[in-house]
Amino acid sequence: MSIKRYGTEGGKGTGGQHLPFARAVEADGWLYVSGQVAMVSGEVVVGNIVAQSEQAIQNLLSILREAGYGPEHVVRCGVWLDDPRDFSSFNAVFKKHFGEHPPARACVVSSMVVDCKVEIDCVAYKAPSH
């Protein structure tokens, strides 16, 4: 089995702190992307659920692209929302990015570790080239 790690220096948390996990890990065509929030340079972006969803998904897509994957390769997403009233607004942003290739998805309401409105992770698959 071939394993490749992206961002092994650890994710960056609030204040730029280094976190003890990879941003993504690839194993035999499967890519597991760690949860992404609306963070830029170690700070959560200010904004409503639409702005934060857009940034969190952009962060996720950036990691996918770095690993050579696209939204069409995403087979499952996990979503955590801070407020259940944000469900419809989040779905509109999600559909903008995944509407042509909708993955399986779970969405739950949960308090967040950082002061944000949404977190999203994913699993993607692309047949390994030999």
C-alpha positions as CSV (number, residue, x, y, z in Angstrom):
1,M,0.0,0.0,0.0
2,S,1.2,3.4,-0.9
3,I,0.6,6.3,1.5
4,K,1.3,9.9,0.9
5,R,0.6,12.7,3.4
6,Y,-0.2,16.4,2.6
7,G,0.6,19.1,5.1
8,T,2.5,16.8,7.4
9,E,3.7,19.9,9.3
10,G,0.2,19.7,10.7
11,G,-2.8,21.8,10.1
12,K,-2.7,25.4,11.2
13,G,-5.1,26.4,13.9
14,T,-6.1,29.7,15.3
15,G,-3.2,32.0,15.8
16,G,-1.1,29.9,13.4
17,Q,-0.6,27.1,15.9
18,H,0.5,23.8,14.4
19,L,-1.9,21.0,14.9
20,P,-0.8,17.3,15.1
21,F,-2.4,15.9,12.0
22,A,-2.0,16.0,8.2
23,R,-4.3,18.1,6.1
24,A,-4.9,15.0,3.9
25,V,-3.7,11.4,3.5
26,E,-3.8,9.5,0.3
27,A,-3.7,5.7,0.3
28,D,-4.1,3.6,-2.9
29,G,-6.3,6.2,-4.7
30,W,-8.3,7.2,-1.6
31,L,-7.8,10.7,-0.3
32,Y,-9.0,11.6,3.2
33,V,-9.1,15.3,3.8
34,S,-9.2,16.6,7.3
35,G,-12.0,18.9,8.5
36,Q,-11.7,22.4,7.0
37,V,-13.2,25.6,8.5
38,A,-13.4,29.1,7.1
39,M,-9.8,29.9,8.1
40,V,-7.2,32.0,6.2
41,S,-3.7,32.4,7.6
42,G,-4.7,30.9,11.0
43,E,-7.7,33.2,11.5
44,V,-11.4,32.4,11.0
45,V,-12.9,34.8,8.4
46,V,-15.5,37.1,9.6
47,G,-18.9,36.5,7.9
48,N,-22.2,34.8,7.8
49,I,-22.8,31.1,7.0
50,V,-22.5,31.8,3.3
51,A,-19.1,33.5,3.5
52,Q,-17.8,30.9,6.0
53,S,-19.2,27.9,3.9
54,E,-17.6,29.4,0.8
55,Q,-14.2,29.7,2.5
56,A,-14.3,26.3,4.1
57,I,-15.2,24.6,0.8
58,Q,-12.5,26.6,-1.0
59,N,-10.0,25.3,1.6
60,L,-11.2,21.8,1.0
61,L,-11.0,22.1,-2.8
62,S,-7.5,23.6,-2.5
63,I,-6.3,20.5,-0.7
64,L,-8.0,18.3,-3.3
65,R,-6.3,20.1,-6.1
66,E,-2.9,19.9,-4.4
67,A,-3.3,16.1,-4.3
68,G,-4.5,15.9,-8.0
69,Y,-8.2,15.4,-7.2
70,G,-11.3,17.5,-8.1
71,P,-14.8,17.8,-6.8
72,E,-15.9,15.0,-9.2
73,H,-13.7,12.6,-7.2
74,V,-15.4,13.3,-3.8
75,V,-17.4,10.3,-2.7
76,R,-18.4,11.5,0.8
77,C,-18.5,14.7,2.8
78,G,-19.0,15.2,6.5
79,V,-20.5,18.5,7.6
80,W,-20.8,20.1,11.0
81,L,-23.0,23.2,11.4
82,D,-23.0,25.3,14.5
83,D,-26.7,26.4,13.9
84,P,-29.4,24.3,12.4
85,R,-31.0,27.4,10.8
86,D,-27.9,27.6,8.5
87,F,-28.8,24.3,6.8
88,S,-30.5,25.8,3.7
89,S,-27.9,28.5,3.2
90,F,-25.1,26.0,3.5
91,N,-26.8,23.7,1.0
92,A,-26.9,26.5,-1.6
93,V,-23.1,27.0,-1.3
94,F,-22.5,23.2,-1.3
95,K,-24.6,22.7,-4.4
96,K,-22.6,25.5,-6.2
97,H,-19.4,23.4,-5.8
98,F,-20.7,19.8,-5.8
99,G,-24.0,20.1,-7.7
100,E,-22.8,18.3,-10.9
101,H,-21.2,15.5,-8.9
102,P,-23.0,15.3,-5.6
103,P,-21.2,13.0,-3.0
104,A,-22.8,11.1,-0.2
105,R,-23.0,13.4,2.8
106,A,-23.8,13.5,6.5
107,C,-24.6,16.8,8.2
108,V,-25.0,17.3,11.9
109,V,-25.3,20.2,14.3
110,S,-22.4,20.5,16.8
111,S,-20.6,23.0,18.8
112,M,-17.2,23.8,17.2
113,V,-13.7,23.7,18.6
114,V,-13.0,27.1,17.1
115,D,-15.3,30.1,16.7
116,C,-16.8,29.2,13.3
117,K,-20.1,28.3,11.8
118,V,-19.2,25.3,9.7
119,E,-16.6,22.5,9.2
120,I,-16.4,20.1,6.3
121,D,-14.2,17.1,5.5
122,C,-14.3,14.6,2.7
123,V,-13.1,11.3,1.2
124,A,-12.2,11.2,-2.4
125,Y,-11.3,8.4,-4.8
126,K,-9.4,8.3,-8.0
127,A,-8.1,5.1,-9.5
128,P,-4.3,4.9,-9.0
129,S,-2.2,5.2,-12.2
130,H,0.3,2.4,-12.4
